[in-house]
């Protein structure tokens, strides 16, 4: 066993000498930006991170929820007496993250907002509140297409 370990160490040293430390490093996780921490943004960030991507979730306002945040007097489509037209069993993002059992099937906006705020704890470490995205543009650099591994000139990456 010790001769195999010595051989592995020699092979590793030769590869480092020939290829450099950068070539030996584990490939970096693809970086992804999600814009908006409403219902869709929260789930998207959670799913992408679970698949191994490095996620940044940007939200312009000071809280999560998107259109579910009731703000009287704002331009929001939300209104005080809103009740969902789908039951909570369908609206839950995952069976492992259900709405509270005591809630009625058809929820008011405050119940949905509370659910989104609780769900946001799953992505709190990548969530950037009060951070409006000012610009999204294609990166001029050559990037790797993470599905095929091919180099993609000028269009494989975006700057946020």
BANUPA-668193 format. One record per residue: x, y, z of N, C-alpha, C in turn. Coordinates in steps of 0.1 Angstrom, whole numbers, plus 5000, padded with zeros to 4 digits. Example, Ala and Ser with C-alpha at 12.3 -4.5 7.8 and 13.67 -1.06 7.14 Angstrom:
<pts>
513249435078512349555078513249675078512849785071513749895071512950005079
</pts>
This chain:
<pts>
500849885000500050005000500950125000502050125008502850245008503550274995503850164987504550194974503450254965502150224966501150284958501050434961501150464974501050604979502250684974503450624974504650694969504450714954503950614947503850634932502750744929501650744937500650844935501250984937502150994948502751124951503651164940504451074934505351104923504551144911503551074907502651114896502051254898501651274910501051404913502051514911503351494916504351594915504751614900504851514892505151524878504051604871502851574874501751644867501751794871502051824884502151964888503252034881504351964880505552024873505252054858504551954852504251974837503052064834501952054842500752124839500552254847501152264859500952374867499752344877499752424888498752404898497352434893497252524884495852564879495252444872496052374864495452264857495052144866495652134878495352034887494252064896493852184897492752224906491452174902490552154911489252104907488552214899487752184890487052284882486152364891486052494888485152584896483752554892482852574902481452554899480952664890480052634881479552744872478952854881479152984878478553094885477353134878476253154886474953194881474353314889473753404882473053514888471653494886470853514897469353504897468953644900468153704892467653844894466253844899466053884912464753894918464453784928464053814940463853724951462353704953461553704943460153664944460053514944458853464942458653314943459553244933459653284921460453214911461953224913462353344918463753364920464253284932463453274943463853194954464053044951463052994944463152844940464252824930464452914920465452894910466852894917467052994926468352994933468552864941467552824948467652694956467952574948467252564936467552444928468852454921469252564916470552584910471752554919471552604932472652574942472652424945471552364946471452224949472152144938472152194926472752124915474252154914474852224923476252244924476752374918475852464915476252594909476552694920477452794918477652904927476653014923475753044932474553124929474753264937474353364930474153494936472753534933471953574943470553604942470453754945470053834935469953984936468554024938468254104948466954164950467054314952466354394944466454534944465854594957464754534962464154584974464754534987464254574998464854535011464254405017463454335009462854205013462454115002462253995005461853894995460353894993459953824983458453804980457953864967458653954961458254014948456854064949455954024940454654084940453754034952454253934959453453894971453653994983454654084982454854184993453754294991452854295001451754395000452254525005452154624997452654765000451554854996450654895006449554985002450055114996449355154986449755284979450855264969451355144967452355124957451755084944452455064934452055014921451854864920451854804931451854654932450454604927450454484921449154414918448454354930449154354942448654294954447654384960446554334966445654414973445254344986444754414995444554365009443754245011442654225003441754115004442053994995443253994989443553894979443653754986442953654979443053514983443453434971444353344972444853264961443753184954443853154942442953074935443452934933444552904939445052764940445152724954444952594957445152554971446552544975446852554988448252554993448952434989448252314988448852194985449552194971449052274962449652294949450652404949450552504957451452614957452752594964452752494973454052464980455152424970456352474972457452444963457952304964457752234975458252104976457452034988457251904987456651834998457451845011458751875010459551885022459452025027458752115020458552255025457152295023456252235031454852255030454352385037453252435033452552545040452152485054451952565064451552525077450152455076450052345082448852255082447652335087447752425096446552495102446052605092446752635082446252745073445152685064444252775060443252735051443852695037443052615029443552575016443852695007442952795007443152904998443653025007444853065004445653155013445453305010445553385020445653525018447153565015447353685010448653725006449653725017449253755029450153755041450653615044449853505042450253375044451353335033451053375021452053335010453353415013453253545017454453615020455253555031454553515041455253445053455953315048455353245039455953125034457253155026457153255018458253305010459453345019459153425029460153465038460853345045460053245049460553125056461453045045460953035033461652965023463053035020463053165021464253245018465453205027465153145038466253105047467152995040466552925031467352825023468352885014468253005011469153075002469753205008469553215021469953345028471453375026472253275025473753305023474153355009473253344999473553394986472653504982471753544991470753654989471353794991471253884982471754014983470554114982470054154993468854244994469354384991468454474987468754614984469954624974469954534964471054534954470354524940469954644935469354634921470454604911470054524901470954494890470954614880472054674878472154794870472354754855473054644853473454614839473654464838473254404827473554264823474054264809475254214807475854214793476654094791476754054778477653944774479053974778479753874783481153894786481953874773482953964770483753954758484753834759484953784771485953674773485353544767486353454764485953324760485553244773484453174772483953104783483752954779483652874789483352734786481852704787481352634777479952584777479952474787479252484798479252384809478452264805477652264794476952144791477852054782478652114773479452034764480952044766481352144774482752154777483552234766482852274755483452344744483652494748484652554742484952694744483852774736483352874742482352954735482853094735483253154723483853284722482753394723482953484732482153604733480653584737480153464740478753454743478453354754479453294759479153194769479053244783479353364786479253424799478653564799478053594810477453724812478053794824478053924823478554004835477254074841477154064854476054124861476554224871
</pts>
